[in-house]
């Protein structure tokens, strides 16, 4: 459980750092990395919280 929380946190922080690099450099690849990381972080978060909800039922 703790491992998944840290993984989600690190993915979100990585996405933020990628967007900061995009703002700083203007290179589109950092924007793509940020969007891709954010997408997978949200998918993982929905899966994680979905499992938590199913455990409560």
MARTORGU-180378 format. One record per residue: residue in one letter; x, y, z of N, C-alpha, C, O in turn. Coordinates in pm, whole numbers. Layout:
! MARTORGU-180378
+------+--------+--------+--------+--------+--------+--------+--------+--------+--------+--------+--------+--------+
: resn :    npx :    npy :    npz :   capx :   capy :   capz :    cpx :    cpy :    cpz :    opx :    opy :    opz :
+------+--------+--------+--------+--------+--------+--------+--------+--------+--------+--------+--------+--------+
:    A :      X :      Y :      Z :      X :      Y :      Z :      X :      Y :      Z :      X :      Y :      Z :
...
+------+--------+--------+--------+--------+--------+--------+--------+--------+--------+--------+--------+--------+
END
This chain:
! MARTORGU-180378
+------+--------+--------+--------+--------+--------+--------+--------+--------+--------+--------+--------+--------+
: resn :    npx :    npy :    npz :   capx :   capy :   capz :    cpx :    cpy :    cpz :    opx :    opy :    opz :
+------+--------+--------+--------+--------+--------+--------+--------+--------+--------+--------+--------+--------+
:    X :     82 :   -118 :      0 :      0 :      0 :      0 :     88 :    126 :      0 :     66 :    218 :    -79 :
:    X :    185 :    127 :     88 :    274 :    242 :     97 :    358 :    257 :    -30 :    386 :    368 :    -74 :
:    X :    396 :    145 :    -87 :    474 :    147 :   -210 :    396 :    213 :   -323 :    452 :    293 :   -399 :
:    X :    269 :    181 :   -335 :    187 :    240 :   -442 :    167 :    389 :   -421 :    165 :    466 :   -517 :
:    X :    153 :    430 :   -297 :    139 :    574 :   -270 :    265 :    649 :   -310 :    258 :    755 :   -372 :
:    X :    380 :    594 :   -275 :    505 :    659 :   -312 :    525 :    659 :   -463 :    575 :    756 :   -519 :
:    X :    486 :    551 :   -528 :    497 :    544 :   -673 :    411 :    651 :   -739 :    457 :    719 :   -831 :
:    X :    289 :    668 :   -693 :    201 :    771 :   -748 :    259 :    910 :   -723 :    258 :    995 :   -812 :
:    X :    309 :    933 :   -603 :    367 :   1062 :   -570 :    487 :   1092 :   -660 :    500 :   1203 :   -711 :
:    X :    573 :    995 :   -679 :    691 :   1015 :   -763 :    654 :   1038 :   -909 :    719 :   1117 :   -978 :
:    X :    551 :    969 :   -957 :    506 :    990 :  -1094 :    450 :   1132 :  -1112 :    477 :   1197 :  -1213 :
:    X :    374 :   1179 :  -1014 :    320 :   1314 :  -1023 :    431 :   1418 :  -1014 :    427 :   1519 :  -1085 :
:    X :    528 :   1396 :   -928 :    642 :   1488 :   -919 :    724 :   1487 :  -1048 :    771 :   1592 :  -1092 :
:    X :    740 :   1372 :  -1108 :    811 :   1363 :  -1236 :    739 :   1439 :  -1345 :    801 :   1503 :  -1430 :
:    X :    607 :   1432 :  -1344 :    528 :   1506 :  -1441 :    544 :   1656 :  -1421 :    558 :   1730 :  -1518 :
:    X :    542 :   1700 :  -1297 :    560 :   1843 :  -1268 :    697 :   1890 :  -1313 :    710 :   1998 :  -1371 :
:    X :    800 :   1810 :  -1287 :    935 :   1847 :  -1328 :    944 :   1854 :  -1481 :   1009 :   1944 :  -1535 :
:    X :    879 :   1761 :  -1550 :    880 :   1765 :  -1697 :    815 :   1892 :  -1749 :    865 :   1954 :  -1843 :
:    X :    702 :   1931 :  -1689 :    636 :   2054 :  -1731 :    721 :   2177 :  -1699 :    720 :   2274 :  -1775 :
:    X :    794 :   2172 :  -1589 :    883 :   2284 :  -1557 :    997 :   2293 :  -1658 :   1036 :   2403 :  -1697 :
:    X :   1051 :   2179 :  -1701 :   1153 :   2181 :  -1805 :   1096 :   2234 :  -1936 :   1164 :   2307 :  -2008 :
:    X :    972 :   2198 :  -1966 :    908 :   2249 :  -2087 :    895 :   2401 :  -2082 :    923 :   2470 :  -2180 :
:    X :    853 :   2452 :  -1967 :    840 :   2597 :  -1953 :    976 :   2665 :  -1964 :    989 :   2772 :  -2023 :
:    X :   1077 :   2602 :  -1906 :   1211 :   2661 :  -1907 :   1279 :   2656 :  -2043 :   1345 :   2752 :  -2082 :
:    X :   1264 :   2545 :  -2114 :   1337 :   2528 :  -2240 :   1250 :   2549 :  -2363 :   1301 :   2588 :  -2468 :
:    X :   1121 :   2525 :  -2352 :   1033 :   2537 :  -2468 :   1037 :   2417 :  -2561 :    979 :   2421 :  -2669 :
:    X :   1106 :   2310 :  -2521 :   1115 :   2191 :  -2604 :    990 :   2104 :  -2586 :    950 :   2074 :  -2474 :
:    X :    931 :   2066 :  -2697 :    805 :   1991 :  -2695 :    819 :   1852 :  -2634 :    721 :   1796 :  -2585 :
:    X :    938 :   1795 :  -2637 :    953 :   1659 :  -2584 :    927 :   1654 :  -2434 :    876 :   1554 :  -2384 :
:    X :    961 :   1760 :  -2362 :    934 :   1762 :  -2218 :    784 :   1771 :  -2191 :    735 :   1714 :  -2093 :
:    X :    712 :   1840 :  -2277 :    566 :   1847 :  -2265 :    505 :   1709 :  -2288 :    415 :   1667 :  -2214 :
:    X :    554 :   1638 :  -2389 :    506 :   1502 :  -2416 :    535 :   1409 :  -2300 :    449 :   1330 :  -2261 :
:    X :    657 :   1417 :  -2243 :    692 :   1334 :  -2128 :    601 :   1364 :  -2010 :    555 :   1273 :  -1941 :
:    X :    574 :   1492 :  -1987 :    488 :   1531 :  -1877 :    346 :   1481 :  -1893 :    286 :   1431 :  -1798 :
:    X :    292 :   1493 :  -2014 :    155 :   1446 :  -2039 :    149 :   1294 :  -2027 :     54 :   1240 :  -1969 :
:    X :    248 :   1226 :  -2081 :    249 :   1080 :  -2075 :    260 :   1031 :  -1930 :    191 :    938 :  -1890 :
:    X :    348 :   1094 :  -1852 :    364 :   1056 :  -1712 :    238 :   1087 :  -1632 :    197 :   1007 :  -1548 :
:    X :    177 :   1202 :  -1658 :     54 :   1239 :  -1589 :    -59 :   1142 :  -1623 :   -136 :   1103 :  -1535 :
:    X :    -68 :   1103 :  -1750 :   -171 :   1008 :  -1791 :   -158 :    876 :  -1716 :   -257 :    823 :  -1665 :
:    X :    -37 :    822 :  -1710 :    -18 :    694 :  -1642 :    -32 :    707 :  -1491 :    -75 :    612 :  -1425 :
:    X :      2 :    822 :  -1436 :    -17 :    844 :  -1293 :   -167 :    846 :  -1259 :   -208 :    790 :  -1158 :
:    X :   -246 :    910 :  -1344 :   -390 :    913 :  -1319 :   -453 :    776 :  -1336 :   -542 :    739 :  -1259 :
:    X :   -409 :    701 :  -1434 :   -460 :    565 :  -1452 :   -426 :    479 :  -1331 :   -510 :    404 :  -1282 :
:    X :   -303 :    491 :  -1282 :   -262 :    415 :  -1164 :   -341 :    459 :  -1041 :   -378 :    376 :   -958 :
:    X :   -366 :    590 :  -1028 :   -441 :    640 :   -913 :   -585 :    591 :   -915 :   -637 :    549 :   -812 :
:    X :   -649 :    594 :  -1032 :   -786 :    543 :  -1041 :   -792 :    394 :  -1010 :   -885 :    347 :   -943 :
:    X :   -693 :    320 :  -1057 :   -687 :    177 :  -1025 :   -666 :    153 :   -877 :   -731 :     67 :   -817 :
:    X :   -577 :    229 :   -817 :   -546 :    216 :   -675 :   -670 :    247 :   -590 :   -706 :    169 :   -502 :
:    X :   -734 :    359 :   -617 :   -852 :    396 :   -539 :   -971 :    307 :   -570 :  -1058 :    288 :   -485 :
:    X :   -977 :    254 :   -691 :  -1082 :    158 :   -725 :  -1069 :     32 :   -640 :  -1170 :    -22 :   -593 :
:    X :   -947 :    -15 :   -622 :   -925 :   -133 :   -538 :   -962 :   -102 :   -393 :  -1020 :   -186 :   -325 :
:    X :   -930 :     18 :   -345 :   -967 :     56 :   -210 :  -1119 :     58 :   -191 :  -1171 :     14 :    -88 :
:    X :  -1190 :    109 :   -290 :  -1336 :    113 :   -282 :  -1393 :    -28 :   -284 :  -1485 :    -58 :   -209 :
:    X :  -1339 :   -113 :   -368 :  -1389 :   -251 :   -375 :  -1361 :   -328 :   -247 :  -1437 :   -418 :   -211 :
:    X :  -1252 :   -295 :   -178 :  -1224 :   -361 :    -50 :  -1327 :   -324 :     55 :  -1358 :   -404 :    144 :
:    X :  -1381 :   -203 :     46 :  -1478 :   -157 :    145 :  -1615 :   -218 :    125 :  -1696 :   -222 :    218 :
:    X :  -1643 :   -266 :      6 :  -1775 :   -322 :    -24 :  -1789 :   -461 :     32 :  -1894 :   -524 :     16 :
+------+--------+--------+--------+--------+--------+--------+--------+--------+--------+--------+--------+--------+
END
